[in-house]
Amino acid sequence: MKPRRVLIANPCVETQRLAIVLQKHGWEVISETRLDRLAQACKLHKPTVGLFRLDDVQISRLDNQVRSLLAATRIDWIAAVSRRCLDQPALQALLYDWFYDFHTLPYDPERLMVTLGRAYGRAQLFAGRQEDSQITQPVDFCDFVGQSSSLLKLKEDIRKVATTDVSVLVTGESGTGKEMVTRLLHALSPRREGPFVPVNCAAIPATLIQSELFGYEKGAFTGANQRKIGRIEAADNGTLFLDEIGDLARDLQANLLRFLQEGTIERVGAATSKAVNVRVVSATHVDLPASIREGNFREDLYYRLNVCHLHIPPLRERKDDIVLLAERFLAEFIARERLPAKRFASETIASMLAHRWPGNVRELQNRVSQGAVMSSGRLVQPADMGLASSGLEESVVWQTLDEIRGDAEREALQRALVLSRHNHSQAATQLGISRATLYRLLEKHNLSSGETPSDLKDGPPSTIT
């Protein structure tokens, strides 16, 4: 393992005393008094984390030299600032956008070493140095990120349904994560050791879907030179996932219904049927009741598939989850692509909360990946993700004026809570309302008022150390 190396920028007498303490605890300390040499010092010594003492001179020119200096380095920085300067908006923005954490002077070595240790571990992760020692974790809800009330209820319902063998219908808009829910159902079920066989009913041509699902015998038709096991039979003792079931041709729906009723299949060209033990989970973005009314989907098949129903809400209805998901996607992409550490600018967070996300979680993941690639500095800006920076997104149609006002009020509350790190006093001040009014509105919109700052990784801490 490489040494824990910290670069101290703009040191003072007190910083020199701190360096002695850090060295006693295994840190290798490099000091740089000339700020114009920071990038060169990083390249030469390759520190894993930096400590930057911001004095009144640097704070007075935040928009110039300091930001340029930080952009030229590729390490996480911890700021050391005077407590009296913390009420300056420019400093607050700098700390939020460019620093992993901050501490107030005078130094508290014990608490500072905890922060340094966390930053070091994060740097190790993003550099891919722990790749060989990672242990594969069992499939669980680790990839199902979110703390919104609707998502928490969905997780609870998944746990309940997974232990049974009933058929499940998963619905939701495109990009919401229907296949992830289905894989969770399989992974948490007694069938977890059996096969998981996905079938995209919309992707297989109508002329091939029957042979793909049920298989065929040798000589069943021209080109059938050997027996082929169908997808249903391949899922024996496991889970069959019928994705986009709403697009299945109506003439094949009868065959699928017969299988669900009898638990047997008949390969194309076979004279006998074969029993299979399969749990069926299906998913669709189609409104199946409407499709039934239009004569495109069999009602009896619908009830066979829909013994239990799980609905995934669209991302625009899960505002509390957007930043959590975005931070997760950004961290994973940076680690996978071995990019320097980046984080979202405060304006980007506001833009993400204002966006309607028609492509849901898939769109968010793609935009985050785009932002990580296109950002030129350590901050991902709205333009890097192709988002509007003004917060003015596509207009909302087919809503009453009261509904539009309610949505705007809820989004303003969520944005203020995120940007203030759930500090109610700051959120109320940003919104120009009293704390009492803030609490009333939080209750009105069923928003959590007790989220902890750790819900948003890598932003500024909520308490001053």
C-alpha positions in Angstrom: 0.0 0.0 0.0 1.3 3.4 -0.9 2.0 5.9 2.0 -0.7 8.2 3.3 0.6 11.5 1.9 -1.0 14.9 2.6 -0.1 18.1 0.9 -0.5 21.2 3.1 -1.0 24.4 1.1 -0.3 27.8 2.5 1.1 26.6 5.8 1.5 28.7 9.0 3.2 28.2 12.3 0.2 26.3 13.6 0.2 24.1 10.5 3.8 23.2 11.2 2.8 22.0 14.7 0.0 20.0 13.1 2.4 18.4 10.7 4.4 16.9 13.6 1.2 15.3 15.0 0.3 13.9 11.6 3.7 12.4 11.1 3.5 10.7 14.5 0.3 9.0 13.2 1.8 7.7 10.0 1.1 10.5 7.6 3.8 11.8 5.2 3.5 15.6 5.1 4.5 17.8 2.3 4.2 21.6 2.6 4.0 24.1 -0.2 4.1 27.9 0.6 3.9 29.0 -3.0 0.4 28.5 -4.3 1.4 28.8 -7.9 3.4 25.6 -7.4 0.5 23.5 -6.1 -0.1 21.6 -9.3 3.6 21.0 -9.7 3.8 19.7 -6.1 0.9 17.4 -6.7 2.6 16.0 -9.8 5.9 15.5 -8.1 4.8 14.1 -4.7 1.5 12.5 -5.7 -0.4 13.2 -2.4 -3.7 11.4 -1.8 -5.3 14.4 -0.1 -4.6 18.1 0.5 -5.1 20.5 3.3 -5.6 24.1 2.2 -5.4 27.0 4.7 -7.5 29.8 3.4 -6.5 33.1 4.9 -8.3 36.4 4.4 -6.3 37.2 1.3 -7.3 34.1 -0.5 -10.9 34.5 0.6 -11.0 38.0 -0.9 -10.1 36.6 -4.3 -12.0 33.3 -4.3 -13.3 33.6 -7.9 -9.8 33.9 -9.3 -6.6 32.3 -8.0 -8.0 29.7 -5.6 -10.5 28.1 -8.0 -7.8 28.0 -10.7 -5.4 26.3 -8.3 -7.9 23.7 -7.2 -8.9 23.0 -10.8 -5.3 22.3 -11.7 -4.9 19.5 -9.1 -6.5 16.1 -9.0 -6.9 15.4 -5.3 -9.5 16.0 -2.7 -9.0 19.1 -0.6 -9.9 19.9 3.0 -10.1 23.6 3.8 -9.0 25.2 7.0 -10.7 28.6 7.6 -11.4 31.1 10.3 -14.8 30.7 11.9 -15.5 34.4 11.4 -15.4 34.0 7.6 -18.0 31.3 7.3 -20.9 33.7 6.9 -19.5 34.9 3.5 -21.7 33.5 0.6 -18.6 33.4 -1.7 -16.8 31.2 0.8 -19.8 29.0 1.3 -20.1 28.4 -2.4 -16.3 27.6 -2.7 -16.4 25.1 0.2 -19.5 23.4 -1.3 -18.2 23.2 -4.8 -14.5 22.5 -4.4 -13.7 21.0 -1.0 -14.3 17.5 0.3 -14.7 18.9 3.8 -13.6 21.9 5.9 -12.4 22.6 9.5 -12.3 25.8 11.4 -9.1 27.2 13.0 -7.5 26.5 15.4 -6.9 22.9 14.3 -8.3 19.9 16.2 -5.8 17.2 15.2 -7.9 14.3 16.3 -11.0 15.3 14.3 -8.9 16.4 11.4 -7.2 13.0 11.1 -10.6 11.4 10.9 -11.5 13.6 8.0 -8.2 13.0 6.4 -8.7 9.2 6.8 -12.0 9.4 5.0 -10.7 11.4 2.2 -7.7 9.0 1.8 -10.1 6.0 1.7 -12.2 7.8 -1.0 -9.1 8.6 -3.0 -8.1 4.9 -2.8 -11.5 3.8 -4.1 -11.6 6.3 -7.0 -8.1 5.4 -8.0 -9.1 1.7 -8.3 -6.4 0.6 -5.9 -8.8 -1.6 -3.9 -10.2 -3.4 -7.0 -8.3 -6.6 -6.4 -9.3 -6.9 -2.8 -13.0 -6.2 -3.2 -15.3 -9.0 -2.0 -18.4 -9.8 -4.0 -21.5 -8.8 -2.0 -24.7 -10.9 -2.1 -27.4 -9.4 -4.2 -29.7 -7.2 -2.1 -31.0 -3.7 -2.1 -27.5 -2.2 -2.3 -28.2 -1.1 -6.0 -31.7 0.1 -5.2 -30.8 3.6 -4.1 -33.4 6.0 -2.6 -35.0 7.1 0.5 -38.3 8.5 -0.8 -41.5 7.2 0.9 -42.7 5.6 -2.3 -39.4 3.7 -2.9 -39.2 2.6 0.8 -42.7 1.1 0.4 -41.7 -0.6 -2.8 -38.7 -2.2 -1.1 -41.0 -3.5 1.7 -43.4 -4.9 -0.9 -40.5 -6.6 -2.8 -39.4 -8.3 0.4 -43.0 -9.6 1.0 -43.6 -10.8 -2.5 -40.1 -12.4 -3.0 -40.7 -15.1 -0.5 -43.7 -16.5 -2.4 -44.1 -18.2 -5.7 -47.0 -16.1 -7.1 -46.9 -14.4 -10.5 -45.9 -10.7 -10.3 -46.6 -7.9 -12.7 -44.1 -5.0 -12.5 -45.3 -1.7 -14.1 -43.6 1.6 -14.6 -42.4 4.0 -17.2 -39.4 3.2 -19.4 -36.2 3.6 -17.5 -37.6 3.3 -14.0 -35.8 0.0 -13.3 -38.3 -2.8 -13.8 -35.7 -5.4 -14.6 -33.8 -4.5 -11.4 -36.9 -5.1 -9.4 -37.4 -8.4 -11.1 -33.8 -9.5 -10.5 -34.3 -8.5 -6.8 -37.4 -10.7 -6.6 -35.4 -13.6 -7.9 -32.3 -13.0 -5.8 -34.4 -12.8 -2.6 -36.6 -15.8 -3.4 -36.2 -19.5 -2.6 -35.4 -19.9 -6.3 -32.3 -17.8 -6.1 -30.0 -20.8 -6.9 -32.0 -21.5 -10.0 -31.8 -19.8 -13.4 -33.1 -16.3 -14.1 -34.2 -16.2 -17.7 -35.2 -12.8 -19.2 -37.2 -12.6 -22.4 -37.9 -9.3 -24.2 -41.2 -9.9 -25.8 -40.9 -6.7 -27.9 -37.5 -7.5 -29.3 -38.2 -11.0 -30.7 -39.9 -11.1 -34.1 -43.5 -12.4 -34.0 -42.5 -15.3 -36.3 -39.9 -16.5 -33.8 -41.5 -15.8 -30.5 -43.3 -19.1 -30.1 -40.2 -21.2 -30.8 -38.1 -19.0 -28.6 -40.5 -19.4 -25.7 -41.5 -23.0 -26.1 -38.7 -24.5 -28.0 -38.9 -27.0 -30.9 -38.1 -30.6 -31.9 -35.7 -31.6 -34.6 -37.5 -31.5 -38.0 -40.4 -29.4 -36.7 -39.9 -27.0 -39.6 -37.4 -26.2 -42.3 -34.0 -25.4 -40.7 -34.8 -27.2 -37.4 -31.8 -29.4 -37.5 -31.7 -30.2 -33.8 -33.9 -29.9 -30.8 -33.9 -26.5 -29.1 -34.9 -25.8 -25.5 -37.2 -22.8 -25.2 -36.8 -20.0 -22.7 -39.6 -21.2 -20.5 -38.1 -24.7 -20.1 -34.6 -23.1 -19.6 -36.1 -21.3 -16.5 -37.2 -24.6 -14.9 -36.8 -24.3 -11.1 -36.0 -20.6 -11.5 -37.6 -17.4 -12.6 -38.9 -16.4 -16.0 -38.9 -12.7 -16.7 -41.3 -11.7 -19.5 -40.3 -8.1 -20.2 -42.6 -5.8 -22.3 -45.4 -8.4 -21.9 -47.8 -5.8 -23.2 -46.2 -6.1 -26.7 -46.8 -9.8 -27.0 -48.9 -10.7 -30.0 -52.5 -11.7 -29.1 -52.4 -15.1 -30.9 -49.4 -16.1 -28.6 -51.2 -14.9 -25.5 -53.4 -18.0 -25.6 -50.4 -20.3 -25.5 -48.9 -18.4 -22.6 -52.1 -18.5 -20.7 -52.3 -22.3 -21.2 -48.8 -22.7 -19.8 -49.7 -20.6 -16.8 -52.9 -22.6 -16.1 -51.4 -26.1 -16.6 -47.8 -25.7 -15.8 -46.8 -27.5 -18.9 -45.3 -26.7 -22.3 -45.3 -28.3 -25.7 -42.3 -27.8 -27.9 -43.1 -27.0 -31.5 -43.3 -30.3 -33.4 -43.6 -32.4 -30.1 -46.3 -34.9 -29.6 -46.3 -34.7 -25.8 -46.2 -32.0 -23.2 -43.6 -31.4 -20.5 -44.1 -30.1 -17.0 -42.0 -27.2 -15.9 -41.7 -25.5 -12.5 -41.3 -21.8 -13.2 -42.1 -18.6 -11.3 -43.3 -15.9 -13.8 -42.5 -12.2 -13.4 -43.6 -9.9 -16.1 -43.1 -6.2 -16.7 -44.6 -3.6 -19.0 -44.8 0.2 -19.5 -48.1 -0.4 -21.3 -51.4 0.4 -19.6 -52.7 -3.2 -19.7 -56.3 -2.4 -18.5 -56.6 0.1 -21.4 -55.1 -2.5 -23.8 -57.7 -5.0 -22.6 -60.5 -2.5 -23.4 -59.0 -1.9 -26.9 -59.0 -5.7 -27.5 -55.2 -6.0 -27.7 -54.6 -7.9 -24.5 -56.5 -10.9 -23.0 -58.2 -10.1 -19.7 -57.8 -13.7 -18.4 -54.0 -13.6 -19.1 -53.8 -10.3 -17.3 -55.3 -11.7 -14.1 -53.0 -14.7 -14.3 -49.9 -12.5 -14.6 -51.1 -9.9 -12.1 -51.5 -11.9 -8.9 -49.3 -9.4 -7.2 -48.6 -5.9 -8.6 -45.5 -3.8 -8.0 -45.5 -0.3 -9.5 -42.3 1.8 -9.8 -43.1 5.5 -9.6 -41.4 7.8 -12.1 -38.3 9.7 -11.0 -40.1 13.0 -11.2 -42.3 11.8 -8.3 -39.2 10.8 -6.3 -37.3 14.1 -6.0 -35.8 12.9 -2.7 -33.9 10.2 -4.6 -32.4 12.2 -7.4 -29.3 13.5 -5.7 -28.6 10.2 -4.0 -28.9 8.3 -7.3 -26.8 10.9 -9.1 -24.0 10.8 -6.5 -24.0 7.0 -6.7 -23.8 7.0 -10.5 -21.0 9.6 -10.5 -18.9 7.6 -8.0 -19.4 4.4 -9.9 -18.5 5.9 -13.2 -15.4 7.7 -11.9 -14.2 4.5 -10.2 -14.8 2.4 -13.3 -13.2 4.8 -15.8 -10.4 5.8 -13.4 -11.2 9.5 -13.7 -10.1 12.2 -11.1 -12.6 12.8 -8.3 -15.5 15.1 -9.3 -18.6 16.4 -7.7 -21.7 18.2 -8.7 -21.8 22.0 -8.6 -24.6 23.4 -6.5 -26.2 24.8 -9.6 -26.2 21.3 -11.1 -28.0 19.9 -8.2 -30.7 22.6 -8.5 -31.0 21.8 -12.3 -31.3 18.1 -11.6 -34.1 18.8 -9.1 -35.9 21.0 -11.6 -35.6 18.6 -14.6 -38.7 16.4 -15.4 -36.6 13.3 -16.2 -38.9 11.8 -18.9 -36.3 8.9 -19.3 -36.3 8.3 -15.5 -33.3 6.6 -13.8 -31.8 5.5 -17.1 -31.7 9.1 -18.4 -30.2 10.3 -15.1 -27.5 7.6 -15.3 -26.6 8.5 -18.9 -26.6 12.3 -18.2 -24.3 11.8 -15.1 -21.9 9.7 -17.2 -21.9 12.4 -19.9 -21.3 15.1 -17.2 -18.3 13.2 -15.8 -16.8 12.9 -19.3 -17.5 16.4 -20.5 -16.7 18.4 -17.4 -13.3 20.2 -17.8 -12.7 20.7 -14.1 -13.5 19.0 -10.8 -17.1 20.3 -10.9 -19.9 18.9 -13.1 -21.8 21.8 -14.4 -25.4 21.8 -15.7 -24.2 22.2 -19.3 -21.9 19.2 -19.0 -25.1 17.1 -18.4 -27.1 18.8 -21.0 -29.4 20.4 -18.4 -30.7 23.9 -18.4 -29.0 26.1 -15.8 -31.9 28.5 -15.4 -34.1 25.9 -13.8 -36.7 26.6 -16.5 -37.6 23.2 -17.9 -40.3 22.0 -20.2 -43.7 23.4 -19.3 -46.1 21.2 -17.5 -49.4 20.5 -19.3 -52.7 19.1 -18.3 -52.5 20.4 -14.8 -54.7 22.8 -12.9 -53.2 26.0 -11.6 -53.4 24.7 -8.1 -51.5 21.5 -9.1 -48.8 23.6 -10.8 -48.5 25.8 -7.7 -48.3 22.7 -5.5 -45.6 21.1 -7.7 -43.6 24.3 -7.7 -43.9 24.7 -3.9 -42.8 21.1 -3.3 -39.8 21.4 -5.7 -38.8 24.7 -4.0 -38.9 23.0 -0.6 -36.9 20.0 -1.8 -34.3 22.2 -3.5 -33.9 24.4 -0.4 -33.5 21.3 1.8 -30.8 19.8 -0.4 -28.8 23.0 -0.9 -28.9 23.8 2.9 -28.1 20.2 3.8 -31.4 20.0 5.7 -30.5 22.9 7.9 -34.0 24.2 8.6 -33.0 27.7 9.5 -31.0 28.1 6.3 -33.7 26.6 4.2 -36.3 28.9 5.7 -34.1 31.9 5.1 -33.5 30.9 1.4 -37.2 30.6 0.9 -38.0 33.8 2.8 -40.4 32.1 5.3 -40.3 31.4 9.0 -39.3 28.1 10.5 -42.9 27.5 11.6 -44.1 28.0 8.0 -41.4 25.7 6.8 -42.5 22.9 9.1 -46.1 23.3 8.1 -45.2 23.1 4.4 -43.0 20.0 5.0 -45.9 18.3 6.7 -48.3 19.4 3.9 -46.1 17.9 1.2 -45.1 14.8 3.2 -41.4 15.7 3.0 -38.9 14.2 5.4 -37.5 16.9 7.8 -35.1 14.6 9.5 -32.6 13.6 6.8 -29.0 13.5 7.9 -26.2 15.3 6.0 -24.7 11.9 5.1 -27.5 11.4 2.7 -25.5 13.7 0.3 -22.0 12.4 0.0 -19.0 14.6 -0.4 -20.7 17.9 0.2 -19.8 20.3 3.0 -20.4 19.0 6.6 -23.4 20.2 8.5 -21.5 20.9 11.7 -18.4 23.1 12.2 -15.4 21.3 13.5 
